[in-house]
């Protein structure tokens, strides 16, 4: 059996817990909350690229994509839809008409897109079709002799398109625009994985590298925000990528320090990443409603970080304790290595 990379399990677990934390309503004035929001998802795309296997027939790959990505995407949207109906009834006092009932279904079919005709059903699941698209791009490119040249060109193009959209605002709510800006991190992960880089650990080197990368990322992100406030939008857009890269490698080097700390809970959470992504949104919504009811909160709910952190851990623990039939449409532990 191939040796398991424990640092990847730590990275995925840390990332998915941060995703839950960041989806709890908090003040945008807190710098580190915005910092996590902007950077944490990068970790998933790097790891998905890192774990992408450069072999296998089209039939075998599509079978894996169906079982590990497409089926979970449909499954987690389907089990959230009844909750959406209940929530609609609670807020409106009646059941939706046909058009209203179809809006979240259309949104799910369009990768959790939102416009006048559709709305996201389970918003965080946009990550799954994004990963699927990137896997398909690699599969197509590897049939040529110029895989890396094509991928580098696509990454550069994706950065240009993302920057143009950010600057000119011509498609602000189109989900593929969110996918575009993450392609370079997936490709960096893929290139590292193919060359089997980033596998050896050295405590002192990894510790220094982690601290240095995270400090640089914080500085770049602070500069990124200052540029936006000053109206320097091109600089603001340009600084997004070095902030993400610094954060990514800061987290990865930090997780490599834990490579000898094997925990079955961490491994299970790593394998069950899609379950947390697929189920945390309705649980957050439910927790918000309970909080508003219990504390008679009027206006917009806004947690402090020390309230959001234990609540995020509780939500992850609830999902962790769910039976397998609710955590995945297939009880196949190998699917945890697809994303």
ZADO-1210 file (C-alpha; in nm, 4 decimals, padded with zeros to 6 digits):
<atoms>
<atom x="00.0000" y="00.0000" z="00.0000" code="UNK" pos="1"/>
<atom x="00.1250" y="00.3472" z="-00.0836" code="UNK" pos="2"/>
<atom x="00.2469" y="00.5495" z="00.2146" code="UNK" pos="3"/>
<atom x="-00.0084" y="00.8025" z="00.3348" code="UNK" pos="4"/>
<atom x="00.1009" y="01.1648" z="00.3417" code="UNK" pos="5"/>
<atom x="-00.0163" y="01.2731" z="00.6859" code="UNK" pos="6"/>
<atom x="00.0615" y="01.6399" z="00.6236" code="UNK" pos="7"/>
<atom x="-00.2028" y="01.6385" z="00.3509" code="UNK" pos="8"/>
<atom x="-00.4600" y="01.5043" z="00.5988" code="UNK" pos="9"/>
<atom x="-00.3707" y="01.7836" z="00.8420" code="UNK" pos="10"/>
<atom x="-00.3882" y="02.0454" z="00.5663" code="UNK" pos="11"/>
<atom x="-00.7296" y="01.9278" z="00.4434" code="UNK" pos="12"/>
<atom x="-00.8698" y="01.9075" z="00.7962" code="UNK" pos="13"/>
<atom x="-00.7410" y="02.2521" z="00.8904" code="UNK" pos="14"/>
<atom x="-00.8730" y="02.3976" z="00.5636" code="UNK" pos="15"/>
<atom x="-01.2208" y="02.2482" z="00.5908" code="UNK" pos="16"/>
<atom x="-01.2560" y="02.3609" z="00.9540" code="UNK" pos="17"/>
<atom x="-01.1517" y="02.7124" z="00.8486" code="UNK" pos="18"/>
<atom x="-01.4103" y="02.7047" z="00.5689" code="UNK" pos="19"/>
<atom x="-01.6852" y="02.6335" z="00.8232" code="UNK" pos="20"/>
<atom x="-01.5479" y="02.9101" z="01.0489" code="UNK" pos="21"/>
<atom x="-01.5386" y="03.1592" z="00.7601" code="UNK" pos="22"/>
<atom x="-01.8962" y="03.0832" z="00.6552" code="UNK" pos="23"/>
<atom x="-02.0290" y="03.1850" z="00.9975" code="UNK" pos="24"/>
<atom x="-02.1414" y="03.5518" z="00.9866" code="UNK" pos="25"/>
<atom x="-01.8693" y="03.7738" z="01.1328" code="UNK" pos="26"/>
<atom x="-01.7552" y="04.1320" z="01.1024" code="UNK" pos="27"/>
<atom x="-01.5627" y="04.2184" z="00.7862" code="UNK" pos="28"/>
<atom x="-01.3707" y="04.4724" z="00.9937" code="UNK" pos="29"/>
<atom x="-01.1669" y="04.1931" z="01.1519" code="UNK" pos="30"/>
<atom x="-00.8560" y="04.1704" z="00.9360" code="UNK" pos="31"/>
<atom x="-00.7749" y="03.8033" z="00.9988" code="UNK" pos="32"/>
<atom x="-01.1289" y="03.6927" z="00.9185" code="UNK" pos="33"/>
<atom x="-01.1020" y="03.8554" z="00.5752" code="UNK" pos="34"/>
<atom x="-00.7522" y="03.7126" z="00.5422" code="UNK" pos="35"/>
<atom x="-00.8781" y="03.3576" z="00.5966" code="UNK" pos="36"/>
<atom x="-01.1782" y="03.4127" z="00.3702" code="UNK" pos="37"/>
<atom x="-00.9586" y="03.5209" z="00.0809" code="UNK" pos="38"/>
<atom x="-00.6919" y="03.2525" z="00.1140" code="UNK" pos="39"/>
<atom x="-00.8098" y="02.9288" z="00.2717" code="UNK" pos="40"/>
<atom x="-00.9773" y="02.7679" z="-00.0316" code="UNK" pos="41"/>
<atom x="-00.6421" y="02.7791" z="-00.2153" code="UNK" pos="42"/>
<atom x="-00.5265" y="02.4864" z="-00.0018" code="UNK" pos="43"/>
<atom x="-00.7919" y="02.2542" z="-00.1448" code="UNK" pos="44"/>
<atom x="-00.7018" y="02.3314" z="-00.5040" code="UNK" pos="45"/>
<atom x="-00.3306" y="02.2759" z="-00.4474" code="UNK" pos="46"/>
<atom x="-00.3941" y="01.9405" z="-00.2769" code="UNK" pos="47"/>
<atom x="-00.6390" y="01.8282" z="-00.5473" code="UNK" pos="48"/>
<atom x="-00.3734" y="01.8977" z="-00.8090" code="UNK" pos="49"/>
<atom x="-00.1038" y="01.7354" z="-00.5955" code="UNK" pos="50"/>
<atom x="-00.3040" y="01.4119" z="-00.5660" code="UNK" pos="51"/>
<atom x="-00.4025" y="01.3999" z="-00.9340" code="UNK" pos="52"/>
<atom x="-00.2693" y="01.0789" z="-01.0883" code="UNK" pos="53"/>
<atom x="-00.1064" y="01.1100" z="-01.4285" code="UNK" pos="54"/>
<atom x="-00.2329" y="00.7774" z="-01.5551" code="UNK" pos="55"/>
<atom x="-00.5545" y="00.5856" z="-01.6120" code="UNK" pos="56"/>
<atom x="-00.7883" y="00.5441" z="-01.9055" code="UNK" pos="57"/>
<atom x="-01.0665" y="00.7899" z="-01.9825" code="UNK" pos="58"/>
<atom x="-01.3212" y="00.5290" z="-01.8775" code="UNK" pos="59"/>
<atom x="-01.1505" y="00.4674" z="-01.5429" code="UNK" pos="60"/>
<atom x="-01.1110" y="00.8399" z="-01.4786" code="UNK" pos="61"/>
<atom x="-01.4752" y="00.9162" z="-01.5550" code="UNK" pos="62"/>
<atom x="-01.5897" y="00.6316" z="-01.3326" code="UNK" pos="63"/>
<atom x="-01.3864" y="00.7838" z="-01.0523" code="UNK" pos="64"/>
<atom x="-01.5178" y="01.1335" z="-01.1253" code="UNK" pos="65"/>
<atom x="-01.8756" y="01.0045" z="-01.1232" code="UNK" pos="66"/>
<atom x="-01.8351" y="00.8222" z="-00.7914" code="UNK" pos="67"/>
<atom x="-01.6200" y="01.0782" z="-00.6114" code="UNK" pos="68"/>
<atom x="-01.7309" y="01.4147" z="-00.7509" code="UNK" pos="69"/>
<atom x="-02.0479" y="01.4141" z="-00.9634" code="UNK" pos="70"/>
<atom x="-02.2536" y="01.1790" z="-00.7452" code="UNK" pos="71"/>
<atom x="-02.1616" y="01.3615" z="-00.4197" code="UNK" pos="72"/>
<atom x="-02.2454" y="01.6957" z="-00.5836" code="UNK" pos="73"/>
<atom x="-02.5932" y="01.5710" z="-00.6775" code="UNK" pos="74"/>
<atom x="-02.6355" y="01.3923" z="-00.3430" code="UNK" pos="75"/>
<atom x="-02.5530" y="01.6878" z="-00.1177" code="UNK" pos="76"/>
<atom x="-02.7687" y="01.9232" z="-00.3216" code="UNK" pos="77"/>
<atom x="-03.0577" y="01.6758" z="-00.3096" code="UNK" pos="78"/>
<atom x="-03.0503" y="01.6293" z="00.0676" code="UNK" pos="79"/>
<atom x="-03.0346" y="02.0069" z="00.1249" code="UNK" pos="80"/>
<atom x="-03.3366" y="02.0810" z="-00.0965" code="UNK" pos="81"/>
<atom x="-03.5990" y="01.9723" z="00.1637" code="UNK" pos="82"/>
<atom x="-03.4301" y="02.2043" z="00.4139" code="UNK" pos="83"/>
<atom x="-03.4525" y="02.4857" z="00.1574" code="UNK" pos="84"/>
<atom x="-03.8290" y="02.4211" z="00.1264" code="UNK" pos="85"/>
<atom x="-03.8766" y="02.4293" z="00.5043" code="UNK" pos="86"/>
<atom x="-03.6738" y="02.7485" z="00.5336" code="UNK" pos="87"/>
<atom x="-03.8735" y="02.9103" z="00.2517" code="UNK" pos="88"/>
<atom x="-04.1982" y="02.8236" z="00.4291" code="UNK" pos="89"/>
<atom x="-04.0752" y="02.9598" z="00.7636" code="UNK" pos="90"/>
<atom x="-03.9727" y="03.2937" z="00.6112" code="UNK" pos="91"/>
<atom x="-04.2671" y="03.3378" z="00.3709" code="UNK" pos="92"/>
<atom x="-04.5554" y="03.1594" z="00.5422" code="UNK" pos="93"/>
<atom x="-04.6350" y="02.9540" z="00.2312" code="UNK" pos="94"/>
<atom x="-04.4756" y="02.7018" z="-00.0003" code="UNK" pos="95"/>
<atom x="-04.2977" y="02.8292" z="-00.3136" code="UNK" pos="96"/>
<atom x="-04.4689" y="02.8365" z="-00.6509" code="UNK" pos="97"/>
<atom x="-04.3192" y="02.6379" z="-00.9384" code="UNK" pos="98"/>
<atom x="-04.0843" y="02.9146" z="-01.0502" code="UNK" pos="99"/>
<atom x="-03.9577" y="02.9791" z="-00.6972" code="UNK" pos="100"/>
<atom x="-03.9162" y="02.6063" z="-00.6321" code="UNK" pos="101"/>
<atom x="-03.7105" y="02.5604" z="-00.9488" code="UNK" pos="102"/>
<atom x="-03.4713" y="02.8522" z="-00.8866" code="UNK" pos="103"/>
<atom x="-03.2382" y="02.6596" z="-00.6497" code="UNK" pos="104"/>
<atom x="-03.2517" y="02.3537" z="-00.8756" code="UNK" pos="105"/>
<atom x="-03.1399" y="02.5610" z="-01.1737" code="UNK" pos="106"/>
<atom x="-02.8763" y="02.7202" z="-00.9518" code="UNK" pos="107"/>
<atom x="-02.7371" y="02.3797" z="-00.8567" code="UNK" pos="108"/>
<atom x="-02.7318" y="02.2649" z="-01.2193" code="UNK" pos="109"/>
<atom x="-02.5390" y="02.5835" z="-01.3058" code="UNK" pos="110"/>
<atom x="-02.2747" y="02.5143" z="-01.0383" code="UNK" pos="111"/>
<atom x="-02.4449" y="02.7167" z="-00.7611" code="UNK" pos="112"/>
<atom x="-02.4861" y="03.0230" z="-00.9814" code="UNK" pos="113"/>
<atom x="-02.7130" y="03.3141" z="-00.8878" code="UNK" pos="114"/>
<atom x="-02.9084" y="03.5501" z="-01.1115" code="UNK" pos="115"/>
<atom x="-03.2693" y="03.6576" z="-01.1636" code="UNK" pos="116"/>
<atom x="-03.3719" y="03.3048" z="-01.2621" code="UNK" pos="117"/>
<atom x="-03.1719" y="03.0899" z="-01.0197" code="UNK" pos="118"/>
<atom x="-03.0063" y="03.0895" z="-00.6787" code="UNK" pos="119"/>
<atom x="-02.7471" y="02.8671" z="-00.5084" code="UNK" pos="120"/>
<atom x="-02.8977" y="02.5646" z="-00.3380" code="UNK" pos="121"/>
<atom x="-02.5826" y="02.4624" z="-00.1515" code="UNK" pos="122"/>
<atom x="-02.3335" y="02.7363" z="-00.2293" code="UNK" pos="123"/>
<atom x="-02.0069" y="02.5825" z="-00.0982" code="UNK" pos="124"/>
<atom x="-02.0458" y="02.2928" z="-00.3425" code="UNK" pos="125"/>
<atom x="-01.9196" y="02.5096" z="-00.6311" code="UNK" pos="126"/>
<atom x="-01.5823" y="02.3674" z="-00.5306" code="UNK" pos="127"/>
<atom x="-01.6731" y="02.0202" z="-00.6666" code="UNK" pos="128"/>
<atom x="-01.7431" y="02.1154" z="-01.0325" code="UNK" pos="129"/>
<atom x="-01.4374" y="02.3423" z="-01.0143" code="UNK" pos="130"/>
<atom x="-01.2155" y="02.0465" z="-00.9248" code="UNK" pos="131"/>
<atom x="-01.3871" y="01.8283" z="-01.1851" code="UNK" pos="132"/>
<atom x="-01.3209" y="02.0880" z="-01.4558" code="UNK" pos="133"/>
<atom x="-00.9537" y="02.1106" z="-01.3607" code="UNK" pos="134"/>
<atom x="-00.9136" y="01.7322" z="-01.3623" code="UNK" pos="135"/>
<atom x="-01.0666" y="01.7214" z="-01.7111" code="UNK" pos="136"/>
<atom x="-00.8332" y="01.9960" z="-01.8360" code="UNK" pos="137"/>
<atom x="-00.5308" y="01.7969" z="-01.7166" code="UNK" pos="138"/>
<atom x="-00.6682" y="01.4782" z="-01.8769" code="UNK" pos="139"/>
<atom x="-00.7049" y="01.6554" z="-02.2105" code="UNK" pos="140"/>
<atom x="-00.3666" y="01.8282" z="-02.1932" code="UNK" pos="141"/>
<atom x="-00.1741" y="01.5129" z="-02.1075" code="UNK" pos="142"/>
<atom x="-00.2815" y="01.3624" z="-02.4417" code="UNK" pos="143"/>
<atom x="-00.0459" y="01.6088" z="-02.6040" code="UNK" pos="144"/>
<atom x="00.3305" y="01.6474" z="-02.5752" code="UNK" pos="145"/>
<atom x="00.2905" y="02.0004" z="-02.4452" code="UNK" pos="146"/>
<atom x="00.0966" y="01.9483" z="-02.1218" code="UNK" pos="147"/>
<atom x="00.2937" y="02.1958" z="-01.9123" code="UNK" pos="148"/>
<atom x="00.3174" y="02.4613" z="-02.1833" code="UNK" pos="149"/>
<atom x="-00.0601" y="02.4470" z="-02.2334" code="UNK" pos="150"/>
<atom x="-00.1309" y="02.4541" z="-01.8605" code="UNK" pos="151"/>
<atom x="00.1001" y="02.7495" z="-01.8003" code="UNK" pos="152"/>
<atom x="-00.0704" y="02.9357" z="-02.0859" code="UNK" pos="153"/>
<atom x="-00.4132" y="02.8561" z="-01.9420" code="UNK" pos="154"/>
<atom x="-00.3049" y="02.9720" z="-01.5972" code="UNK" pos="155"/>
<atom x="-00.1777" y="03.3023" z="-01.7368" code="UNK" pos="156"/>
<atom x="-00.5009" y="03.3430" z="-01.9344" code="UNK" pos="157"/>
<atom x="-00.7083" y="03.2665" z="-01.6252" code="UNK" pos="158"/>
<atom x="-00.5230" y="03.5358" z="-01.4291" code="UNK" pos="159"/>
<atom x="-00.5814" y="03.7896" z="-01.7082" code="UNK" pos="160"/>
<atom x="-00.9519" y="03.7033" z="-01.7356" code="UNK" pos="161"/>
<atom x="-00.9975" y="03.7145" z="-01.3593" code="UNK" pos="162"/>
<atom x="-00.8205" y="04.0499" z="-01.3390" code="UNK" pos="163"/>
<atom x="-01.0265" y="04.1893" z="-01.6275" code="UNK" pos="164"/>
<atom x="-01.3491" y="04.0741" z="-01.4641" code="UNK" pos="165"/>
<atom x="-01.2427" y="04.2169" z="-01.1310" code="UNK" pos="166"/>
<atom x="-01.1515" y="04.5493" z="-01.2918" code="UNK" pos="167"/>
<atom x="-01.4345" y="04.5887" z="-01.5435" code="UNK" pos="168"/>
<atom x="-01.6961" y="04.3916" z="-01.3467" code="UNK" pos="169"/>
<atom x="-01.8555" y="04.2368" z="-01.6560" code="UNK" pos="170"/>
<atom x="-01.9544" y="03.9033" z="-01.4975" code="UNK" pos="171"/>
<atom x="-01.9297" y="03.9479" z="-01.1203" code="UNK" pos="172"/>
<atom x="-02.1623" y="03.6649" z="-01.0167" code="UNK" pos="173"/>
<atom x="-02.0613" y="03.4041" z="-01.2730" code="UNK" pos="174"/>
<atom x="-01.9289" y="03.0995" z="-01.0884" code="UNK" pos="175"/>
<atom x="-01.6669" y="03.0108" z="-01.3547" code="UNK" pos="176"/>
<atom x="-01.4946" y="03.3415" z="-01.2752" code="UNK" pos="177"/>
<atom x="-01.4359" y="03.2111" z="-00.9258" code="UNK" pos="178"/>
<atom x="-01.2999" y="02.8916" z="-01.0762" code="UNK" pos="179"/>
<atom x="-01.0622" y="03.0803" z="-01.3046" code="UNK" pos="180"/>
<atom x="-00.8676" y="03.2464" z="-01.0273" code="UNK" pos="181"/>
<atom x="-00.7964" y="02.9103" z="-00.8587" code="UNK" pos="182"/>
<atom x="-00.6555" y="02.7256" z="-01.1630" code="UNK" pos="183"/>
<atom x="-00.2907" y="02.8333" z="-01.1043" code="UNK" pos="184"/>
<atom x="-00.2908" y="02.6812" z="-00.7544" code="UNK" pos="185"/>
<atom x="-00.4269" y="02.3526" z="-00.8865" code="UNK" pos="186"/>
<atom x="-00.1562" y="02.3433" z="-01.1531" code="UNK" pos="187"/>
<atom x="00.1188" y="02.4268" z="-00.9014" code="UNK" pos="188"/>
<atom x="-00.0043" y="02.1352" z="-00.6898" code="UNK" pos="189"/>
<atom x="-00.0129" y="01.9079" z="-00.9944" code="UNK" pos="190"/>
<atom x="00.3441" y="02.0026" z="-01.0945" code="UNK" pos="191"/>
<atom x="00.4674" y="01.9434" z="-00.7381" code="UNK" pos="192"/>
<atom x="00.2898" y="01.6069" z="-00.7197" code="UNK" pos="193"/>
<atom x="00.4268" y="01.4811" z="-01.0506" code="UNK" pos="194"/>
<atom x="00.7809" y="01.5597" z="-00.9393" code="UNK" pos="195"/>
<atom x="00.7149" y="01.4213" z="-00.5916" code="UNK" pos="196"/>
<atom x="00.8259" y="01.7476" z="-00.4354" code="UNK" pos="197"/>
<atom x="00.7378" y="01.8648" z="-00.0876" code="UNK" pos="198"/>
<atom x="00.7648" y="01.5186" z="00.0690" code="UNK" pos="199"/>
<atom x="01.0745" y="01.5383" z="00.2895" code="UNK" pos="200"/>
<atom x="01.0388" y="01.7046" z="00.6293" code="UNK" pos="201"/>
<atom x="01.2882" y="01.9064" z="00.8284" code="UNK" pos="202"/>
<atom x="01.1521" y="02.0566" z="01.1498" code="UNK" pos="203"/>
<atom x="01.3685" y="02.3680" z="01.1611" code="UNK" pos="204"/>
<atom x="01.3414" y="02.4431" z="00.7889" code="UNK" pos="205"/>
<atom x="00.9657" y="02.3812" z="00.7823" code="UNK" pos="206"/>
<atom x="00.9054" y="02.5951" z="01.0916" code="UNK" pos="207"/>
<atom x="01.1052" y="02.8902" z="00.9582" code="UNK" pos="208"/>
<atom x="00.9492" y="02.8545" z="00.6127" code="UNK" pos="209"/>
<atom x="00.5967" y="02.8413" z="00.7563" code="UNK" pos="210"/>
<atom x="00.6434" y="03.1545" z="00.9677" code="UNK" pos="211"/>
<atom x="00.8161" y="03.3445" z="00.6854" code="UNK" pos="212"/>
<atom x="00.5489" y="03.2555" z="00.4263" code="UNK" pos="213"/>
<atom x="00.2597" y="03.3423" z="00.6564" code="UNK" pos="214"/>
<atom x="00.4175" y="03.6754" z="00.7538" code="UNK" pos="215"/>
<atom x="00.4725" y="03.7627" z="00.3879" code="UNK" pos="216"/>
<atom x="00.1154" y="03.6617" z="00.3078" code="UNK" pos="217"/>
<atom x="-00.0220" y="03.8871" z="00.5829" code="UNK" pos="218"/>
<atom x="00.1877" y="04.1782" z="00.4576" code="UNK" pos="219"/>
<atom x="00.0762" y="04.1249" z="00.0980" code="UNK" pos="220"/>
<atom x="-00.2881" y="04.0972" z="00.2039" code="UNK" pos="221"/>
<atom x="-00.2676" y="04.4158" z="00.4098" code="UNK" pos="222"/>
<atom x="-00.1164" y="04.5900" z="00.1065" code="UNK" pos="223"/>
<atom x="-00.3917" y="04.4320" z="-00.1074" code="UNK" pos="224"/>
<atom x="-00.6623" y="04.5913" z="00.1110" code="UNK" pos="225"/>
<atom x="-00.4857" y="04.9255" z="00.1298" code="UNK" pos="226"/>
<atom x="-00.4577" y="04.9359" z="-00.2497" code="UNK" pos="227"/>
<atom x="-00.8322" y="04.8784" z="-00.2810" code="UNK" pos="228"/>
<atom x="-00.9146" y="05.1561" z="-00.0354" code="UNK" pos="229"/>
<atom x="-00.6806" y="05.3890" z="-00.2233" code="UNK" pos="230"/>
<atom x="-00.8500" y="05.3099" z="-00.5545" code="UNK" pos="231"/>
<atom x="-00.5390" y="05.1394" z="-00.6958" code="UNK" pos="232"/>
<atom x="-00.7376" y="04.8497" z="-00.8417" code="UNK" pos="233"/>
<atom x="-00.4687" y="04.7029" z="-01.0667" code="UNK" pos="234"/>
<atom x="-00.2267" y="04.6776" z="-00.7741" code="UNK" pos="235"/>
<atom x="-00.5101" y="04.5415" z="-00.5589" code="UNK" pos="236"/>
<atom x="-00.5731" y="04.2612" z="-00.8094" code="UNK" pos="237"/>
<atom x="-00.2027" y="04.1867" z="-00.8609" code="UNK" pos="238"/>
<atom x="-00.1414" y="04.1437" z="-00.4873" code="UNK" pos="239"/>
<atom x="-00.4129" y="03.8777" z="-00.4566" code="UNK" pos="240"/>
<atom x="-00.1890" y="03.6031" z="-00.5942" code="UNK" pos="241"/>
<atom x="00.1280" y="03.6531" z="-00.3833" code="UNK" pos="242"/>
<atom x="-00.0931" y="03.6734" z="-00.0739" code="UNK" pos="243"/>
<atom x="-00.2507" y="03.3387" z="-00.1660" code="UNK" pos="244"/>
<atom x="00.0813" y="03.1742" z="-00.2520" code="UNK" pos="245"/>
<atom x="00.2396" y="03.2864" z="00.0751" code="UNK" pos="246"/>
<atom x="-00.0586" y="03.1620" z="00.2748" code="UNK" pos="247"/>
<atom x="-00.0679" y="02.8314" z="00.0886" code="UNK" pos="248"/>
<atom x="00.2946" y="02.7422" z="00.1533" code="UNK" pos="249"/>
<atom x="00.2809" y="02.8800" z="00.5053" code="UNK" pos="250"/>
<atom x="-00.0015" y="02.6360" z="00.5833" code="UNK" pos="251"/>
<atom x="00.1638" y="02.3451" z="00.4004" code="UNK" pos="252"/>
<atom x="00.5004" y="02.3909" z="00.5719" code="UNK" pos="253"/>
<atom x="00.3177" y="02.4185" z="00.9038" code="UNK" pos="254"/>
<atom x="00.1284" y="02.0957" z="00.8377" code="UNK" pos="255"/>
<atom x="00.4540" y="01.9200" z="00.7470" code="UNK" pos="256"/>
<atom x="00.5616" y="01.9821" z="01.1088" code="UNK" pos="257"/>
<atom x="00.2738" y="01.7502" z="01.2038" code="UNK" pos="258"/>
<atom x="00.3666" y="01.4775" z="00.9560" code="UNK" pos="259"/>
<atom x="00.4621" y="01.2375" z="01.2366" code="UNK" pos="260"/>
<atom x="00.1443" y="01.3109" z="01.4351" code="UNK" pos="261"/>
<atom x="-00.0904" y="01.0476" z="01.2981" code="UNK" pos="262"/>
<atom x="-00.4494" y="01.0742" z="01.4195" code="UNK" pos="263"/>
<atom x="-00.7422" y="00.8660" z="01.3020" code="UNK" pos="264"/>
<atom x="-00.9783" y="01.1575" z="01.3603" code="UNK" pos="265"/>
<atom x="-00.7680" y="01.3789" z="01.1322" code="UNK" pos="266"/>
<atom x="-00.7507" y="01.1050" z="00.8672" code="UNK" pos="267"/>
<atom x="-01.1278" y="01.0527" z="00.8818" code="UNK" pos="268"/>
<atom x="-01.1938" y="01.4265" z="00.8505" code="UNK" pos="269"/>
<atom x="-00.9545" y="01.4409" z="00.5572" code="UNK" pos="270"/>
<atom x="-01.1375" y="01.1550" z="00.3864" code="UNK" pos="271"/>
<atom x="-01.4719" y="01.3156" z="00.4714" code="UNK" pos="272"/>
<atom x="-01.3853" y="01.6621" z="00.3392" code="UNK" pos="273"/>
<atom x="-01.6762" y="01.6547" z="00.0929" code="UNK" pos="274"/>
<atom x="-01.9186" y="01.5661" z="00.3717" code="UNK" pos="275"/>
<atom x="-01.8209" y="01.8764" z="00.5675" code="UNK" pos="276"/>
<atom x="-01.8344" y="02.0950" z="00.2563" code="UNK" pos="277"/>
<atom x="-02.1679" y="01.9458" z="00.1511" code="UNK" pos="278"/>
<atom x="-02.3462" y="01.9600" z="00.4879" code="UNK" pos="279"/>
<atom x="-02.2094" y="02.2549" z="00.6827" code="UNK" pos="280"/>
<atom x="-02.4132" y="02.5281" z="00.5097" code="UNK" pos="281"/>
<atom x="-02.7581" y="02.4074" z="00.6271" code="UNK" pos="282"/>
<atom x="-02.6174" y="02.3362" z="00.9743" code="UNK" pos="283"/>
<atom x="-02.4807" y="02.6911" z="00.9931" code="UNK" pos="284"/>
<atom x="-02.8173" y="02.8258" z="00.8842" code="UNK" pos="285"/>
<atom x="-02.9899" y="02.6160" z="01.1505" code="UNK" pos="286"/>
<atom x="-02.7409" y="02.7256" z="01.4164" code="UNK" pos="287"/>
<atom x="-02.7981" y="03.0893" z="01.3203" code="UNK" pos="288"/>
<atom x="-03.1744" y="03.0530" z="01.3572" code="UNK" pos="289"/>
<atom x="-03.1361" y="02.8865" z="01.6973" code="UNK" pos="290"/>
<atom x="-02.8974" y="03.1610" z="01.8128" code="UNK" pos="291"/>
<atom x="-03.1342" y="03.4373" z="01.7025" code="UNK" pos="292"/>
<atom x="-03.4266" y="03.2658" z="01.8776" code="UNK" pos="293"/>
<atom x="-03.2449" y="03.1884" z="02.2046" code="UNK" pos="294"/>
<atom x="-03.0862" y="03.5315" z="02.2466" code="UNK" pos="295"/>
<atom x="-03.3654" y="03.7421" z="02.0908" code="UNK" pos="296"/>
<atom x="-03.1242" y="03.9013" z="01.8473" code="UNK" pos="297"/>
<atom x="-03.2678" y="04.1764" z="01.6314" code="UNK" pos="298"/>
<atom x="-03.1028" y="04.2862" z="01.3099" code="UNK" pos="299"/>
<atom x="-02.8093" y="04.1145" z="01.1440" code="UNK" pos="300"/>
<atom x="-02.6470" y="03.8279" z="01.3317" code="UNK" pos="301"/>
<atom x="-02.2701" y="03.8763" z="01.3733" code="UNK" pos="302"/>
<atom x="-02.0536" y="03.6401" z="01.5784" code="UNK" pos="303"/>
<atom x="-01.7265" y="03.7347" z="01.7426" code="UNK" pos="304"/>
<atom x="-01.4343" y="03.5053" z="01.6531" code="UNK" pos="305"/>
<atom x="-01.4406" y="03.3412" z="01.9981" code="UNK" pos="306"/>
<atom x="-01.8094" y="03.2598" z="01.9466" code="UNK" pos="307"/>
<atom x="-01.7663" y="03.1425" z="01.5879" code="UNK" pos="308"/>
<atom x="-01.4674" y="02.9171" z="01.6571" code="UNK" pos="309"/>
<atom x="-01.6346" y="02.6741" z="01.9043" code="UNK" pos="310"/>
<atom x="-01.9515" y="02.6775" z="01.6934" code="UNK" pos="311"/>
<atom x="-01.7488" y="02.5807" z="01.3845" code="UNK" pos="312"/>
<atom x="-01.5836" y="02.2970" z="01.5785" code="UNK" pos="313"/>
<atom x="-01.9257" y="02.1816" z="01.7001" code="UNK" pos="314"/>
<atom x="-02.0661" y="02.1773" z="01.3453" code="UNK" pos="315"/>
<atom x="-01.7679" y="01.9747" z="01.2196" code="UNK" pos="316"/>
<atom x="-01.8100" y="01.7349" z="01.5138" code="UNK" pos="317"/>
<atom x="-02.1810" y="01.6884" z="01.4327" code="UNK" pos="318"/>
<atom x="-02.1015" y="01.6057" z="01.0697" code="UNK" pos="319"/>
<atom x="-01.8211" y="01.3733" z="01.1827" code="UNK" pos="320"/>
<atom x="-02.0662" y="01.1818" z="01.4013" code="UNK" pos="321"/>
<atom x="-02.3243" y="01.1303" z="01.1256" code="UNK" pos="322"/>
<atom x="-02.3693" y="00.7786" z="00.9862" code="UNK" pos="323"/>
<atom x="-02.1937" y="00.6898" z="00.6612" code="UNK" pos="324"/>
<atom x="-02.5196" y="00.6983" z="00.4640" code="UNK" pos="325"/>
<atom x="-02.5464" y="01.0729" z="00.5290" code="UNK" pos="326"/>
<atom x="-02.1790" y="01.1480" z="00.4810" code="UNK" pos="327"/>
<atom x="-02.1460" y="01.0066" z="00.1309" code="UNK" pos="328"/>
<atom x="-02.3577" y="00.8462" z="-00.1407" code="UNK" pos="329"/>
<atom x="-02.0924" y="00.5722" z="-00.1521" code="UNK" pos="330"/>
<atom x="-01.9006" y="00.4330" z="00.1427" code="UNK" pos="331"/>
<atom x="-01.5746" y="00.4385" z="-00.0539" code="UNK" pos="332"/>
<atom x="-01.2791" y="00.5698" z="00.1440" code="UNK" pos="333"/>
<atom x="-01.0653" y="00.5995" z="-00.1674" code="UNK" pos="334"/>
<atom x="-01.2806" y="00.8921" z="-00.2793" code="UNK" pos="335"/>
<atom x="-01.1156" y="01.1011" z="-00.0115" code="UNK" pos="336"/>
<atom x="-00.8083" y="01.1200" z="-00.2325" code="UNK" pos="337"/>
<atom x="-00.9959" y="01.2732" z="-00.5291" code="UNK" pos="338"/>
<atom x="-01.0173" y="01.6195" z="-00.3795" code="UNK" pos="339"/>
</atoms>
